[in-house]
Amino acid sequence: MYKVIVVMPAYNAALTLEQTIRDIPKSAVDEIILVDDGSTDETVAIAHRLGLTTVVHDANRGYGGNQKTCYDEARRRGADIVVMLHPDYQYDARVIPAALDLLRTGVCDVILGSRIRSRREALEGGMPRWKYIANRFLTTFENIILGQNLGDFHSGFRVYTRAVLDTVPYQANSDDFVFDTQFLTQAVYFNFRLGDVPIPARYFEEASSINFSRSVRYGLLTLWTMACFLLQKMRLFKFAFLQPAAREAKRAEATV
């Protein structure tokens, strides 16, 4: 029997949190953990009212820093499979059982929700045209460098086995948005199998989204992450975020 925990990295998600929770198939998950990253709205109060396990950061740690807490808490609570779901109602949580089946049967170790089933569907779902173009460019480039064939490398719907979280040194990652790219790069580097499931694109005013300038920064850091992967594969340089988690743990213990 697998213990499935949904983790939600939340920041000012009061307007969409309840909708997101309502779509999660309750029979498919054992627990939902929300980590609030210093919200200034009613996110925490709503999470408590909905009966979610809630962890609150005293100060904003960033999107990547939030996910680090999410995964640490899920592992501490004995998760066998972890679903990372943005609480902004941008991703359809009803596909969770399909993703879980692919992990339970051993077909994949990581599943992403792909919002790019077709160009028409993505744009009609509200994805800004410039974001669609950027997503297509970066996803194509990442597929080539990492040897994958994923439809959407930049999805906020991800499902991981416990083995992935125990192996990937995610604590060495950025606290910013490039955390996601680094995590998938780590998963590939450590030979985990990645796959995806189609998921509708849902863009609307209340859904979280980074602005153009931060998107440019994210894109450049994504390209740098690909360069790091190639340089380490060629044994020209070593990068901390591509070192085994066990090695990093031993190094931390040695400095105590």
N, C-alpha and C positions, 0 to 999 in steps of 0.2 A: 504494500500500500504506500503510495507516494503522498507526502505532505506538500501541498501547493500553497504558496503564499504570494499574494499580489502586493507589490510595493508601489507607492505613489510618491514621487518627489514633487512636493506642492509649494507653490508660492502664489498667494492671492488668487486662490481657486474657488472662492466662495460661490461665484455665479454658476459654476459648471460641475462642482464636485458631486452633488446629489444625482444629477443626470448620469454621470459616469458610473457611479456606484449602482444605480438602478439597472444598468445594462449588463453587469457582471453576473454570469450564471452562478448562482449561489451553490449549486450542487457540485460545481467543478473546482471550487477553491475552499481552503480550510481557514484562511485568515487574510485580512487586508490590513496592511500597515501603511499609514500616511506619515511622512516626515515633512513637517512644516519648516520652511527655511526663512523664518522671520516675517511672515505675512503681516500686513497691516489691515486686513479685512477680517471677516468672520470665518475664515477657513478652519481654524482649530475648533471653534464652537460647533460648527456643523459636523466636523469629523467626530467629535465626542457624541453629538446627538445621534449620529448614524451608527455608533457602537464600534468605530474603527480603533484599532490599536494606534495610538498617536504619539509620535516623538516630536518634540519641539526644539529647534535650535534657538539659542539665546540671541544669536546674531546671524545675519545672512552669510552663508558659506559658499554660495554659488551653486549652479546646477550640478556640476560634477561633485562638489562637496556634499550636496544633498544625496546623490546616489550612493556615495560611499557609506553614508549612514544607513540608507535603505538596505544595502546588501549585507552590511555587518549585522544589522538587527535581524534580517531574515535568516541568516546563517545561525545566529545565536538561538533563534527559536526553532531550529531543526528543519528548515525547509529542504526538501528534496528537489523541488522545481520552483523557480522564482519568475513571476511575471512582472515586468516593469511596465507600468501603464501611466501615461500622463493624465492627470485629473482634469483636463480641460475639455473633455468630450470631443476631442478631435479624432480619436481612434475608437473604432467600434469594438467594445469589449466582448460582444457575442461570439467572436471568433476564437476566444480563449480555448474552448474544448478541442477545436481542430488543431491548434498549435500544440496543446498538451499531448494529443495522440501521436504526433510525429516524434516527440521526445520520448514518450513511454515505449514506443515500438523500437527505439534505438536508431531511427533513420537519421536524426539530426541531434546535435547538442545545443544549438542556438537557432531560434526561430524569430524572424522579424516580420512585422506587418508591412506589406508593400502597398503604398497608396498609388502606385503608378501602373495600374493594370492597363490603362490606355491613356493617351494624351487627352482625349475628349473628356473622359471621366474625371481625370485629375483637375482639369480646368473648370469643368462644370461643378465640381465639388468646392470651388472657391479658391483653389491654390493660385496665388498670383503668378502671372506668366513669367516674371523674372526669377521667381523661386523654382518654378518648374524647370526652366532652362539650366539654372545653377545645379539643381538636383540631378538632372540628366548628365551634365558634364562631370560632376564629382563622382556620381555613382559609376559611370562608365570607366572613369580613370581608376577608381578604387578596384573595380572588378578586374581590370587588366593587371594592375600591380599585385593584387592579393590573390589572383587566380581563382576568382569566384564568379558567380553568375546570378547575383542578387538583383532584385528589381528596385530596391530603395534602401540605400545604406544609411539614410538619415531619418528613420522612423522612430517615433516615440512609443512604439509597442514592441517589446522584446521579451523573449522567454528563454531562460537559461536553466541548464541542469546544475545541480549542486557541484558537480565536478568542475564545471567551468569557473564558478565563483571561487572554488577552493584553489584553483590553479592560476588564474589570471591575477597578476599583481595590480589590481585596480587602485590600491591606495597610492601607487606611484603616479597616477594620472593627474591631469589638470583638474582644478576645481571649476573650470569654465565649461562651455558647451562642447569643446573638442573632446571632452571625456568620452563621449559616445564613439567617436571615430577611433580613439585610442583603444577602447575596450574591444571593438570588433577586430582591430589590427592584432591585438594580443591573442584573441581567440583563434585567429588564423595562424599566427606564429606558433602557437602551442598545439596546432594540428587538430582543433575541434572542427566539427562539420556544421556548416551554416546553411540554412534554408529559409524560405519565406512562405507566407500565405497572403492572398489578396485581402486588402482591407479598404473600405471606402475612404476617399479623401473628404474631410469635413473641415472647411475653413469658414469661420464666422467671427464677428466682432469680439466676442468674449473669449475665443480660443487664444491660448498663449502663442506668441510668435516674436522672434527677435527682429529688430529693425535692420535696415539695409547696411549700415556701417558695421554692426556686429556680425551680420551675415558675411560680409567681406572678410572680416577678421577670422571668422570660423572657417571659411573656405581656404584661406591661406594656411591656417594651422592644419587643416585636413591634408593639404598638399605636402606640408612639412612632415606630417606623420607618415605619409607614404614614403617620403625620402628616407626617414629613419628606418622604416621596415627594410627597404632595399639595402641601405648601408650596413645594417646588422646582418642581413642575410649574406652579404658579400664579405662579412667579417672584417669590415674596414673600421667600424666604430661599434661601441656598445652603449645602449641607452637603458636607463633605469627602468622605464616602463615595459621593457621587453626582457627583463630578468625574471626567472621563476620566483613565484611568491614565497616558496619555502626558503630560498636563498636570502630574500629580503628580510624574512622573519628572523633567521639566524643572525643576520647582520645587526638587526635592531636589538636582539637580545645581547649581543656581544658589547654593545655600546651602553648598556644599562649599568 
